[in-house]
Amino acid sequence: MTIMVRLFVEHEFGVDAVTAQTHRPAHLVGSFPAADARAAMRQFLDAVGDRLPVLPDGETGERHHWIVHIVEGMRRHPDLEVKRDGGWSDYDDVPVFKVRGGHTLTGDSLDFGHVAAFQASYPIYRELRGAAQTGFQVGVPGDFDMALFVLGPVGALRNRRPFTDATIAEVLAIHAEAGSDVLFQIEIPAELVMVARMPPPLRPLVARRLGRVVANLAQQAPEGARFGVHLCLGDMNHRALGRMSDTAPLVALTNAIVKAWPAGRPLEYVHAPFAAAEKPPPTDPGWYEPLRQMRLPDGTRFVAGMAHEDQELAVQQRIVQMIDELTGRRVGVSTSCGLGRRTPEAAARALERISELTGQKSVS
């Protein structure tokens, strides 16, 4: 921003307007190891409130492990039974369910708890929100991801429809209460990991198929519903489910989602992981080079999930500037996933790193 333009904006709209336009936007994926939603939101706002367009509630309590509590709740579902048990020590140690013989699983019988969580936290958001916040962020696991983590790969292919129906029902219920004051963040680790594991020749085909699955959730939502997409590599026990040899898989999946995205449902951001749970982001420029091929609409923010408390600030400043150059836009900054699996001390340091990376202005 030139000096003349800066002076004009300050005169017409005030100094705060200049700050709002020149800070790099921050993003928080969702979970945080705080005592409750009020404490989490206060900490978020204190750290990066003037740079945070949408505010999550911290997904505290049993929600801090993402969908673990939802999957565990399936033990009480009358139409399901345990096929293989697990204790959640790692990705190979998880319970897998199956539909009971003679039973039918329907979307009406599934309650993922998103509506109740929203109803508990939304009044607190309305009380605490600042001038920079344009909406309350509600995390919604992808329907395919929910089916996969509950029923395993074969079961998910046979019985994804109930999970789609249940997810859409919860989106509709929340949107009916809050309308455009809510932004739904679709969370999809399985899709990105699957694309990353594909041989490069098959990657575009798989990305297109999965991109349509993700966009279908928005297609069935009410017109005007706001969305963001959180690409993820997993963070169970603060360990990643997948790795990428470079950024080509996330570029392929992002482009496929954008191409399939329906009109009338704003896609406000795509968040992509560059770190992988406990592993900081790579420093090799070649790893990021495929980002040149990413194609996002002008109205969609790109959020780089690269803030990490265990890497030097100067290194991360160079990384985010490199991502800016490769994508041709000033990107937002976040961690690779939610902070709920970190200790409170590590989560606070990660939040501080987001603040450090987004606090530098670009006024010239």
N, C-alpha and C positions, 0 to 999 in steps of 0.2 A: 504494500500500500504506500503510495507516495505521500510526502508531507502534506501537499495541498489537499488530497483526498482525505487524509486523516483529520486535518483541521476542519474540513467541511462536516465530516461525520460527527466529530466531537461537538461542533457548534449546533448541529441540527438534532442529534440524538443523544448526546452526552458521552462521557468517557467510557461508561460501561458498555455501550454499544460497540466501541472500538475493541475493547477487550474480548467481547463475545465473538467478534468476527475474526480475531487473530490468534486465539489460542487453538492449539490442536485439540480436536474432540477426544474425550475419554469415553471408555465403555467398560462396563462391569458385566461379566457373563451371568452371574446370578448368586451362587452360594458364598457364604462368608461365616467364619467361626465366631459369631457373636452370640450374646445371650438370647436375643430375640430380634424380631423384625425392626422394632424401633431403634434399638442400639445399632444394628447393622446400617440402617438408612442414615442415621445421624453420622456415623463414621464415614460413610460414602460421601455425604454432602460436605462434611468438614474437610475431606481430603481433596475432592475434585468437583464439588457441586457446581461451580461456575462453568465447568467444561463438560458436564454430563447431560446429554439430551434426554435420555430416558433412565429411570431409576428402578432397579429391582429391589426386592424386599430382603435379600440376603439368604433366602431359602434356609432358614435356621432350623434347629431341632432335627427331627428325623429326616427332613428334606436335604440335609447337607451332603448326603451320599447320592444325590441325584435321584435315580429311580429305584434304588435298593429297597426302600420301604414299600414301594408300590408292588414290586415283584414279591417281596416277602408276604404281603397281604393276600397274594393269590393262594396261599396255603388254606385260606378260609373260604375260597370260592367254591360253591357247590358243583360247578360244572368242570372243575379242574382237579387233577391229582398230580402228585410229584412223580415225575418220570426218573429224574436223577437228582439227588440232593447235593447241596453244596453250602460252604460256610463263608464265601466271599473273601477268602484270603488272596485270591488271584482270579484272573479271567477264566481259568480252567476249573475253578472251584466255585461254581455258581449253580443254584438250583434251576432245573429245567422242568417244565410242567407239560402235561398233555390233557386233551379233552377226555373226560371220562366216557367210557363206553355207554352208548345209548343217550348221551347228553349232547346238546347243541350250545355252543358259546355264542352269545349275542352282545352287541354293543350296549344294549340297555342294562346288561348285568355287570358292566364294568364301570367302576368309579375310581379315577386316578387321583382324586383329591384336589385338582387344580382350582375348582370353583370355591371350595371351602377355604383354601389357602388365600385366594384372591380376596374373598369377603373379609377375612381377618386382617389383611394387610393394607387393603386399598384405603380405608379411612385414615390410617397412619400416614400413608403417602400424601393424601390430600392435605393433611395438617402440616407436614414437614416440607413439601415441595418448595423449591426456589424458583426464581425467575427464569432460570435456564432450562428447567424441566418441561418437556412437552408431552410427557406421557409416562404411565406406569408400565414397567416391563414385566410380562408374565411369560415364564419359560414353559414351552410345550414340547416335550419329547416327540420326535417323529413317530408316526403310527407304525412304520416298518420297524423302527428301532424297538418300540415297545413290544411288538409281536415277537421279534427276534430274541430279545432278552427274556421273555416269559416262556416261549414255546420252542426255542431253538430254531435252526435254519429250516428244517423240513416243516415243522409246525407253523412257522411264520408264513411260508409260501401257501399253506393250505388254509390258514385261518387269520389272514391279515385284516379282512373286512371288519370284524367286530372292533378291532383296535382303531381302525379309521373312523368308524361310526362314533365310538366313545370319545375320541379326540375332538371330532367336529362338534359333538354335542356340548362339550365343555367350552369350546371356543364360542359357540353360539350363546351359551348361558352367560359367559363373562361379558361378551360384547353387548348383550341386551341390557346389562346393568351399567356399563361404563362407556360404551360406544368408542369413539375415536380417542378417548383419554387413555386407552390401553393399547400397548404394542405387544404383539405376540412374537416371541422369539422361538422359532422352530429349531430344535437341537438334534443334530444328526451325526453322531460318531460312526455308526455302522456304514453309512453311505460313503464317507470319505475313506475309511479304512478299506472297504471293498474296492474302491477305485484305485487306491494306492497299491493294492496287492495284485491288480490285474497286469498282465504283460502289456507293454505300451501299445501294441497293435489293437488290443481289445478294449483299451481304456475309453476311447470316445463312445463306443457302443454302450458300455456299461454305464458311463456317466449320463448319457442321454436317457436311458431307461430310469435311472435313479432320480435324475433331475425332474422327470415328469411325476414321479411318486411324491417328491417333496412339494412341487408346485400344486399338486392336486389338493393338498390341505388348504392352501390359500383359495383355490378355485371354489371350494365348497363353503368358504367363509362368507359372511355378508359383504356386499360391496362397500367399500370405504374402510374395511378393517385394515389395520396397519400391521406390518410384519418386518421382522429381521430374521436372518438365518445365521445360526451358529454352527459352522463346520468344526468338527472336533476329532481328536485322535484318542479320546478316552482319558480318564484320570482316576480310575479306581485305586484307592489307597495311594494316591498321588503317583501312579505309574500309568504310562500310556498303553493303550491297546495296540496301536499301530505306529509305524514310522514311515517317513517319506524320504526317498533318495534325493528328491528335489521338489520344487513347488508345482511341478506339472500336474499331479493328481488334483490338487485343490483348484488349479486353474480350469481343468477340464470339467470338474463338477460345478464350479461357480458359473461358467459359461453355459452349461446345460440347464441349470436352474433358471438363470436369467432368460434364456431362450424360451423356456416353457412357462414362465411366470404369467399369470392371468392379468388382464387389464382391470383397473378399478380397485385393486388391492395393493396399496403402496408398499414396495420393497425398499425400506428405508436404509438398510445396511446389510452387508455380508461380513461376518467376522470369520477370520481364518487363523488357524493355529500355525505359528512358526516355531515356538517352543513345543516340547512334548513332555508334559507333566514336570517331572523333576529336572529334565534336560533343558538347558537354555537354548536359545535359537542358534543355528549354525552361523559362522562368520564368513564362510566361503561365498564370494559374490556369485559364483556359478550356480549355487544352490537356488538362488532367487531369480535367475535369468528368465525362466518361463513366465514370470509375472508380466512380461511385456505383451503376452498374448491374451491377457485377461480383458474381458469386455463387459463393463458395467454401465448401466444407464447413468446419465448425468445426475439424476436425483437420488442415486443410491450411494451411501457412504461405504468406503472400504475400511474395515477395522483390522489392524495388524495385531494379532495375538502374540506379541513378542516381548512384552514387559516381564522381566524375571529378576527376582531378588538376588540370585546367585551369579550374576554377571555384571561386569563393571558398567557404570553409567555411560562412560564415554564410548564403549563398544556398542551399547544399545542405541545411543544417539546416531552413530554412523549407520547402524542397520536400518533404523527407521527412515533416515534420509535416503538410503539406497532404495528402500521400498517406495518412497515418494517418487523418485526418479524413474523407476521401472514401471510404475503404474500410471504415471503422469498426473498424479493428484496428491493433495495433502491428506494423508491417511489418518484415521483415528488410531488410538492405542489402547490395548487391553492386555491382559494375560491370556494364555492359550485356552484356559478353561476357568471354571469357578474356583474360588479360593477355599471352599469348605473342607477340602481334604488336607489343607496345610494347618500347621499349628497357628494359634492366634498371633504369635510373634512373627512367623514367616509371612502370614497373610497381611499383617500390617506393613511389613517391609515391601511386599509386592504392591500394595496399594500406594505406598509412598513412591515406588518406582514409576507407576502410572502417572502420578502427580508430577514427578520430575520431567518425564518425557512429554507431557502435554502442557506443562506450564510455560514453556519457552514460546514467546510470541514471534511472529514473522513480520512485524511492522518494520518498514524500511524508511 
